[in-house]
């Protein structure tokens, strides 16, 4: 993965995490606790992927079909 691509991926994942945190807050405020937990989990998942990639410990998984995948460390 090229440095520019890596940087864009990290920014995208952190943006996704921030969006999910906002969604979780909105869901919690409207009484949708289970959905808020789900959104919070996904926020942590996205942020963790970004941090691991930034530290050179990330794994890139490309889906090539329903059951096939290819993974490599980046």
PyMOL commands that set and color helices and strands:
alter all, ss='L'
color gray80, all
select helices_A, chain A and resi 3-29+33-54
alter helices_A, ss='H'
color red, helices_A
select strands_A, chain A and resi 59-63+69-73
alter strands_A, ss='S'
color yellow, strands_A
deselect
rebuild
show_as cartoon
